[in-house]
Amino acid sequence: MRHLMNPLDFTTQELDRLFDLAGDIEHNMAKYAHACDGKILATCFYEPSTRTRLSFESAMTRLGGRVIGFSDAGSSSASKGESVSDTIRVVSCYADICAMRHPKEGAPMVAMEHSRIPVINAGDGGHQHPTQTLTDLLTIRSLKGSLGGFTIGLCGDLKFGRTAHSLIHALMRYEDIRFLFISPEELRVPDYITEILKDKKIPYEEITSLEDAMPRLDLLYMTRVQKERFFNEEDYIRLKDFYILDTSKMELARPDMLVLHPLPRVNEISVEVDSDPRAAYFRQAQYGVYVRMALILTLLELV
């Protein structure tokens, strides 16, 4: 039985097969409409989410399965003090696979250790968000043609942003990747990540100017400054509008550059950018359904 806690749980060869399956699903949806008949997905979300939870629910429903679960800790037995380990033991009696989001780092790992069904980490604190990373990788591969040979800029909250951390780790395994980390001093990428990049001799730069970065990029990965990760509101207010991508900045970019964003956005991407053909973030959300469908089929060993 396999689980997904970290994007690195799958080799690059296994990811290729997963993405090939996702591509087949995209173009042959009817072929998979009953692949999960009789199967149940439990969505155990101890932290608010819209996109990730609905994406999982859409994926399972499109596969012919059913969904049970809860959307915040207050509506679960966690509000009575039940542990994650006890919850997953019970959920294992009710469902065939579980997607768990939790504000505490490592909580899905605890669930995995006590589970009798596959567990998918749907985000744990500021640590990992592996299915978002799979979504990002599938989007890049589908729209750029390969996972390698490009310069990617990650912009915004690179200190607390679990989507950025996961994506950086995943891309380290591919050839000829160059990173530009665009952030204010207070939200720089953690040192442990830059140390790994140095050890692997993967080129990276840390800069503060988004305008300076734009002409150099093949991909721009925007992130929001997350209020829920800050210890005080004063720092959040000071930094939340540090970067705003608008049409004037897009004019500095290459004609084939793509803009990605894990969503939800607040105001870090102006709505005027949405009509730019290089804005790929809503297509990215659609790829998230395909890759989660492929992941569910793979972990349930139905392919």
Phi, psi and omega in degrees: 000130181251153176234172172231106177254331190214143178303336181279000176294339178252136174290165178297328178292319177294324177294321176303316180294320179298316181289327175297318178296316178300320178295321178294320177299316181304319187262353181221055186303320183298331180299333185250011188295339181236017185296331181246027175305130179084357180261150182233130173259131173259123176257106181255093186250102179276359184224141182303140176201145173246299186299310185295314181296313181294327177296316176297317181294320177297317181301311182292321180296319179294337177273000179091002180270184179238163184231136170231166176149193178222155188253355173199158185299329182295338180259014178240175178288354173300330179293343177263358178102008180293139181281160176298320182296320177291320180301314184290329176299319180287315180301327178299337177280340189254334190229169180259341182202151185227136170249123185237130170243137184212142179289343182264128178299134178091351182299316177298331177294319176299316179299316180304319184291342182244009187262149173256005178229160178299137178243134177249126175285112180261019179123123178229104179056222178265019191269286186225155172214071192297323182288334172293321178296318176299320177299314180298315181295317178297319179299312180298313181297320183290320186267333179258344177095343180197168177249073180167162176075040179212165173253126180242133174256129175251126191233136174118233182274093180263358178273312184258347189288106183292330179294320178294316180301313182297317182294319179301311180300318182292319183287340178302337185275355183255161187277144169058051175255134176238133184251137165241119180260113187249108184199160169291161182307320185289341185241029180295155177299140182302149182300326183296332178285314179295329177296320178295318179299318178298314181300322182272359181057040176266124184292137176209157174224148174247119182225166180252342186265115175292322180300319180293328183282327191309313183293346186264354193260142166267330179221139173239121180253101180275145175227154177273155171279118191269111182303323185291346180266352184270148179275337176218147186290333181299315179294320180299312181298322182292330188252347190295332181252024184298321179233128173227117179277121179229183185295328179295323177287324179297331178296340179276349188269163177293154181298333183253010177292145177247142176254123177247156177201132181289344182062150006280150173265157173252279175221017182285343170235119179295143181297339179293340179283339185303328182278354177287128181299344178278350178282111189248007190289331176282327171296323178302317178298323178293318177299332178299325177292315182297318184287328177288326173299314180297321181293316179300314179299320182292313183289331177274000179057045180258005177229000000 
